[in-house]
Amino acid sequence: MITPKKYKGVRDFYPADMAIQQYIFSTMKKVCQQYGYEEYGASILENTEIYRAKTGSEIVNEQTYTFFDRGNREVTIRPEMTPTVARMVAAQSKSLLFPLRWFSIPNLLRYENPQRGRLREHWQLNVDIFGSNNIYSDIEIISVSSNIMIAFGAQKENFEIRIGSRKILNFFLKDSLQLTDDQGYKINKLLDKKNKLSDEAFQTILNDILQDAQKEAQVIQFAQTTDLKELANIIPSEILTDIKILFTTLQKNNINNIIFDASIIRGFDYYTDMIFEVFDTGPENNRSLFGGGRYDNLTNIFGVSDIAACGFGMGDVTIRDYLETYNLLPKIEKTENDIYICVMSEQERNYASKIADQLRKSGKNITIDLSNKKIGKQIQDASKKGFLFIVIIGQNEQENNTYVLKNLETGEEVIENVIEVT
Ligand code: HAM
């Protein structure tokens, strides 16, 4: 006997879950299309080497499904879409018309310890602009994120966009604190884990890396900065120009649930400048929902330089949890358009099929009973399945070329004449 249990951390979608999944995807798609983004797709398999360069060692070494194919090539099931889309852009960079605005909703696999909000398989909306280093593309990426949340019915007070910058962080670590590359890298990783560590544990690791009380205090102060004005005391104004435009423009566009958060890092090595995370601000589920940022020149790993890029990835698991928490999932119900046909006996089956076909041609969705149960039982089944309307076909109807349309909620019955639809 084989267990019907699924493999740990992956997803089965029974029809009720699939309907929710489709609702989530269609809401995401609608907003992307409103902003002029085009949909693309790709295979789940990639050559492993494309993740080695810039994804970050934790993901590649610990979280990928990697294996050797029958031709001894090392292959990985994609844990994220960004290297794939960068590869696609690099492969046709000569013929593509930049800037590109592209989106996709791929499934991704990461070998994680499954927990709330984190599974081994998730679907992730990826929204990216290639070929523009204009700050207005960063602004657009954040607006798309915000408007997807609004399209799901989220209230602005229930989510917050926390924005940081790799460029500012790197300036602070290298130029202000004069740290070595190795120290800088380690501080990046430490800040990325900050929310998961106690203050003491954070201090201890920080001390191990820096061995300098003054610099340690400066890092702590920097990580707590949530105000651009405060930052102006330690970072030269030319480094802050873009982020200031970003904040004022978003606020002018009525996106004001944004804060600067110097401790936002994000796990991937490829981010180069603005980075952001969208947080659920409620007490029940206070966590990051999704995020992204600018990652100029990732296409360099494919030998194509000077392609700026900016985008984000939004997972279906965290957004579904969010929608459930705030009661924002729509009830997915059958409509007047969905009709269940009950068939009195096998003698009327052909006639019932003919009616079903005609109703389908007129745009209805028709489910025809196959059970041969008593008519009362068929009606009960239709009601349990959520149908509001049924059609009853018996000998009478067949002889008179009619059918009975019944509203299960009101009990009202109407005899309809069959009209041939061609
Ligand atoms: P990421 O932060 O690894 O970024 O993932 C983006 C989002 O995908 C997360 O914030 C979360 O919503 C969802 N996600 C990630 N891992 C899991 C998981 N194991 N289970 C459930 N949901 C998950 C990236 O992947 C970047 N490539 C995004 C990006 C696109 N940056 C620029 N363009």
Residues whose N, C-alpha, C, O or C-beta is under 5 A from the ligand:
A	BS01	HAM	E80 M81 T82 R110 E112 G117 R118 L119 H122 Q124 N126 V127 L289 F290 G291 G292 G293 G311 F312 G313 M314 G315 V317 T318
